[in-house]
Amino acid sequence: MSALAVEAPVVWVGRGIVRAAGRPVLHVVGEGVTPPAMPVFTVPLECQPDAEQAPGVRPWDGPVTESSICPACLRSLRGEPEPEAPRLVPAGVTEALPEPEPDSRGRGHLRALPDLPTYAEALLPAEHAGHPIKWSLPWWPAPVISHYDPSCEWCGDPAHGEMTSGRSGHPTSKTAPLRIYLARRCTSCQLMTAYEQVGGDLKTIAHHKSRAPKDCNR
């Protein structure tokens, strides 16, 4: 769905929609500003018109609803005042806490939340082109790259994920020359892709498809 073909209130129709890096909420770009074609900083937003203070953003052409847009952007578009700041209680002053309301079943006790689902660890390829691969395990955190949204392309998890490297063959062998491999995975949904380094490029040799629901961590 185009950012211009949004549903519900018309307050943001005709305005660009972007997503801040590592955050699930969507933002409305400043009036007259064209959304970037790639992840970038210094884009003025409706809630943060100072481009130097605005977060890094990337284009967004997915579905847009009022609940998915930054509340501060909506308040600014509607001309609504900012909510009142919480009242500060002076140090040393004791206030009674409100009594907890009983749950819907009237038993008044806490209910346990189910554990978050976990997924089987991605399996690295044991060989490629008939040559066994020796991987450097355990996995290590992927490096942080500025101006790049590290969110998982499948589940949307904002973590940077993990990487590992591997090799096969030997530098002096004529029948099995040295080959270098890299792999990257999402620690949440276990989406994994393994590559062979060919010159300055990376060639995909294996892909572990995640079993998690699409966009479940956005």
HUFENKA-V287143 format. One record per pair of residues at least 12 apart in sequence whose ideal C-beta (glycine too) atoms are under 7 Angstrom apart, sorted by the first residue. I is the first residue (numbers start at 1). J is the second residue. If there is no record, write none. Layout:
I;J  I;J
This chain:
1;62  1;63  1;64  2;61  3;16  3;17  3;60  3;61  3;64  6;64  7;65  8;65  8;66  9;66  11;74  11;77  11;78  12;28  12;69  12;77  15;28  15;29  16;29  16;33  16;34  16;35  17;60  17;64  18;35  18;43  18;57  18;58  18;59  18;60  19;57  19;58  19;60  20;55  20;56  20;57  21;39  21;55  21;56  21;57  21;58  21;149  22;149  22;151  22;158  24;218  25;70  26;60  26;64  26;68  26;69  26;70  27;45  27;47  27;57  27;70  27;73  28;45  28;46  28;69  28;73  28;77  29;43  29;44  29;45  30;44  30;45  30;46  30;49  35;59  36;57  36;59  37;59  39;56  39;58  39;147  39;148  39;149  40;56  40;57  40;147  41;56  41;147  42;54  43;57  45;73  46;73  46;76  46;77  47;70  47;72  47;73  47;76  56;147  58;149  119;189  119;190  119;210  119;211  119;212  120;190  121;190  122;185  122;190  122;192  122;208  123;208  124;183  124;194  125;194  125;205  125;206  128;168  128;196  128;205  131;168  131;169  131;176  131;179  132;168  133;166  133;168  133;181  134;166  134;167  134;168  135;164  135;166  136;164  136;165  136;166  137;164  139;162  139;163  139;164  139;185  140;162  140;163  140;164  141;160  141;162  142;160  142;161  142;162  142;163  142;184  144;160  152;186  152;188  152;189  152;191  152;217  154;186  154;189  154;191  154;210  154;212  154;214  155;186  155;188  155;189  155;210  155;212  155;215  155;216  155;217  156;215  156;217  156;218  157;186  157;188  157;189  157;217  159;187  159;188  161;184  161;185  161;186  161;187  162;185  162;187  163;182  163;183  163;184  164;183  165;180  165;181  165;182  166;181  167;179  167;180  167;181  179;196  180;197  181;194  181;195  181;196  181;197  182;195  182;197  182;202  188;217  189;210  189;212  190;208  190;210  191;208  191;210  192;208  193;207  194;206
